[in-house]
Each structure stands twice: as C-alpha cells, then as structure tokens.
Amino acid sequence: MENIIGKTIDNYRITSVLGRGGMGIVYKAYDTKLDRYVAIKLLNPSVYSKQGFVERFKREAKNQAKLSHPNIVTVYGFIEYSDLLGIVMEYVEGESLEKVIQRQGRFHLYDVIYILRQVLLGLGYAHSKGFVHRDIKPSNIILNKEGITKIMDFGISKSLFDKDVTQPGSKIGTIYYMSPEQIKGTDVTNRSDIYSIGCTVYEMLIGEPPFNYDNEFELMEAHLKKKAPRISDKLTNIPETLDHILQRMMEKNPLDRYGSCEEVFNDLAELEKLVTELTNSYFQQRKPITPKSKVLSTAAFVLIIFGLLALSWFVYNQVNTLLKSNKLDEFKKYNIQSLFSSSEDSEELPKVEKLNSNIKENLNAVIFLDSKNGFVLGDSGTVAATKDSGKTWLPIELGTKRTFHDAYFFQNGKSFIIGDSATLIYSRDFLKSFQTLSVNAAANYSFFRIKFIDKNVGFICGDKGLILRTEDGGFNWYKVETNSKDLLFDIGFADKSTGFAIGWNGEILKSNDRGNTWTSIEKVTDDYLKSIDFNKNGYGLIVGGGGTIIRTKDYGNSWEKNKIDIDGGLQKVQYISDDNVLALGVKGMLLFSNSKGETWQKVNTGVFSKLNSMTVNPSGHVFIVGTGGTILKFL
C-alpha cells in the first residue's frame, strides 16, 4: 500500500499510522468537516482478490454502525478512494489491554473487575442486537484516558440472523482466546464470546493466556480437552468466587457456560461485594489521625499496609510503589465514612450506601431539588426520578435514545436537559410534560454542560468551542464567539461577571462581562480539563486528565497547577462548603480536601466505576453517579 501520510481522502487528512495487521492498516486522520480526529481502517489491496472479502469488509462497517454503546467503538461510515476501501471509526486515545499487559505484566484485581464490568455491558448490548464478536482478545479492548473501556473491531462479527456470513467449517478468531466450537468450526454463539472473555481476563490476572503453547496443534488440543488452571493455583489468597466465574466462562461445552453477559455481570457483583467487604473491614479498623499521634499513626498505617499484602500479590505491587514514593504523609487513603464524621475522634461513622437503581446505562448527571426529590440522567436517553431520597428510582421516557450529559432544574419546575446532537429538552413541570427545543445556531453540535447565573442568563458549552447564551430564561439561545475549536466540557463563574470555560488540550476561556465575550488565557497544561467550580470567596478548582488539578485563590486572576499521582483522569470537582471539596475520578476514585483544594486525601469508595457527577441535597447528603448505573449516597 502506498504511503498516504499527509494526503486527504474525502474530508479526512491522514496524519499517522495507528496499527498494522494482515487485513490492512489503521490510520489516524483529521476530519476537516467535523473538526475531530478519527481512525480509518484501510483494506490491504492484496486481499481484494479473495472471494467475498470486500463484501465482508463492507458488512463490517454496516454491522458495527448499528451498534451504539459507550463501551463499543463507534463506526461513522465508509470511504472509497482510488483502489482503497476503508471504514471510518471513532478515534480512541488510549491503550489496548495487550499493550498494558506487555508494559506492566498484569492487572490489579480491582482493575480487572472495573474493566470486565464495562466489557460485559458493551458485549451484552451487542448480543442483544444479534451480533457475536468472534474475536474478543486483549488487543481488541482499549482503555481511553478517562478510564472507559471500549471493544474494537467487530470486523469478523456475525449477525445471528444473517446465515450467509460465515458457514460452519470456517475458523475465525485468535487461537489463544478461541472457543472449542470455533476450533471445531461449528456454530458460534454469544457463549463463544464469553469463553474468549474468560481467556482474556485470565491473561489480565496472570500475564499470560490460560493455554500458552508455541505449537498451534497443542493450543487447539488444550482448548478442546484441557481444563484451564485455577487462578488460585497460581496466586495466593484469591477469592474462590473468582475461580468459579472463570471456570464457568471457560467450560468446554457451551451449554455449561454462562448463558449471557448479564449472568456473568450478576456473579461479578458478588465478587465485587466480597472484595469491597475485605477492603472496608481493613479501613474500618483504622482510626482517624489526630495531631498528637500523627507519627505513631503513620507508622501503624505502614504496618497495616504491609499486613494487607496477604490479600493478593497484586496489592503488593501498588502498595510497594506508594511506599517508595514517600507520599504517605501528604496523600493518605481513608475510608469515605471518616471524611464526613463530625469529629476526628468519633467512633460512629456515617455510612456509604450503593443504591439499587436497576439502571445499567452510564449516568452522567444527578440533581436534587430538595431532600427527597431528585433526578439522574445518562446514556441512551436514560432519565430516572426519585421521591424518597434515592430508595427507589422510576424511569422517565423522553422519546429519544441520545446521550444526555447535563440538566438544570429551577425550583418553579422549569427544567432543561441537554445532550448529543444538539439535544435540548424543555419542561415546565419537572418533566411531567416536555418538548424539544431547536437551537438553529448549533444544529451540528453536542452539548455538555448547562448553567444559569440567574433566572434569565444561562449558558451551554459543547464541542468545537461552542458557547451558547440565553437572556430569556432558556427559550432562545444564541452563539457567542469564542475563537476556540476545542471541545468545551464545563463552564463556571467566580462571581456575577467573571466566567471560565474549560476543555480539551488544556483550553481555558475567560469572560469579564457576564459571558458576552470570551478570550483564551495562557495554558497551564495540555491535559484535557473536565470540571470547574468556585466557592463564594474566590477560591476555584479545575480538574482533568492525568490527575491534573489547577487552583486559584483570587477569582481566577492567576492559576497554579498541581498533579495528583492517580490512575486516569478526574471527572468532576465540587465545593461542598467553603473549605471542603470533593473530586471524582475513574475506578471509584474520590479525592477529598478540607483545605480549599490545597491538599488532598484519597478515598476508598468501595466501587470500581468511573464516577461522573455529584450533588449535595438540602439535608447534606452527597449523591454521586457513574458508569453502569452507579448511584452512591453518603448518609
């Protein structure tokens, strides 16, 4: 294939090579029309002569384009140029599981649970739509910089309703992760994908697949006849539940395996509960550190940490890194309960409760109107309401499956919900009735945040540098010039006049005139910036990728950068009082500061979801939402 770096095909300017395979080459390209990066898989012309190959390649795009899920890489369309044929896909900035395993050897048990939950959600969705992936393996699962797991390459997937795609007798897949029925060339079902997931999880935990032979015949014989070694035979102190899950996923007879991803998900919840109980039992034995016993408490903390090593060999790796960093005094890990106790010496600690929402979609926002009435919203048009402080959640159907990113509710019932594809839904009675508003000035944009600074003036920010402003309470919106092309995630005001919008590539815009005009200020970082908040005394915080925290003490006139050593990015920051701040991240990460954001403590929430948003209701209860329908309540 000729070198096409620098060339423009249709509206895509090819910038670099992302990967190569027998089927072709995957390029990174810039979409000049929609101002975004994409990945383009170009078919190798040498395979064009193979009968049915081109049609199968086209079918790949059509199949995957039918799948719309946050844990599946999105397909945008075809390109055909000269003798080149390609698929245009979502560009995911991150690493495949294969590369992570190559770099660090294996994954921590917590990370495996966190990743597996997302894979099951994405693959379960595909199965429900009639598609089998047929090639699940570490190189086809990618983690983006926000900790979201995405399944790639449904290129050899098959619709369960399309009998002409692949007849019995053909072998498609990668042999280290291939199910026995694939090796035999018999019918492949969703249970075949479950077998491959089991092999993939095994490698994530151990560092090598369950059957690791150089000879292809031996590999096939092992998949057909040998039982995979138990994880507990290779690692000490592994819960029996994990052995049970993996053994069942990798049963030779498909009928002996889990029947669906949902079944695996349910058993995984039991494993997660067990690991959480082990973690909480450790943290609940610790008492808060008081100034008089700080040195002694720190020493005791180190001893307890070493005692915790017995839980698993993986924990040793992470704790050992932390001990060598000499950061224990400035970055301690506490149970969430201790943060909200009224006294450091209090023996009675408030509880953290994981609410049962019956929601599996990712949740992106939570709003409470008073101590009892609240709303959550998220992917695939998900909206749910509670009237009893989160004990029960009732779904609300708004007539669309688009992703909702944010909402704003006035006390008089006027409400706005925003999301992808210029979605703007208005209600005058807390969503009992609703209508979709058209925003002609931003018809091709996605909206990420909506905020009002008074009953009339409000703002929406979105992709491609978009800021919309309203002066009539949200009925009419007009586009404000920003001279930015970067995606803007959030907008916040330090006072009635001074506002900031933040986004991709460290973009920070500032307004000194109530949001009428916006100009870029000097960048403090190149990391993406996700959330901004101020207290009433001019202190402000911005959080984003790679643990970035940017702080101001003077209403945003100057900013200083800090960086917390954590995995993944921070998604949300919020002052819960003048001094106390919470910041949310991936893998259940929560940071707490009681010094206006100057110093931070790492918190164990006991969940493994990406935490996206939070709110504090009038009763002082903190609600947090995240991926997989996660809703947490701090009592």
Secondary structure, 3 states (H helix, E strand, C coil): CCCCCCCEECCEEEEEEEEECCCEEEEEEEECCCCEEEEEEEECHHHCCCCCHHHHHHHHHHHHHCCCCCCECCEEEEEEECCEEEEEEECCCEEEHHHHHHHHCCCCHHHHHHHHHHHHHHHHHHHHCCEECCCCCHHHEEEECCCCEEECCCCCCEECCCCCCCCCCCCCCCHHHCCHHHHHCCCCCHHHHHHHHHHHHHHHHHCCCCCCCCCHHHHHHHHHHCCCCCHHHHCCCCCHHHHHHHHHHCCCCHHHCCCCHHHHHHHHHHHHHHHHHHHHHHHCCCCCCCHHHHHHHHHHHHHHHHHHHHHCHHHHHHHHHHHHCCCCCCCCEEEHHHHCCCCCCCCCCCCEEECCCCCCCCEEEEEECCCCCEEEEEHHHCEEEECCCCCCCEECCCCCCCCEEEEEECCCCCEEEEECCCEEEEECCCCCCCEECCCHHHCCCCEEEEEECCCCCEEEEECCCCEEEECCCCCCCEECCCCCCCCEEEEEECCCCCEEEEEHHHCEEEECCCCCCCEECCCCCCCCEEEEEECCCCCEEEEEHHHEEEEECCCCCCCEEEECCCCCCEEEEEECCCCCEEEEECCCEEEEECCCCCCCEEEECCCCCCEEEEEECCCCCEEEEEHHHCEEEEC
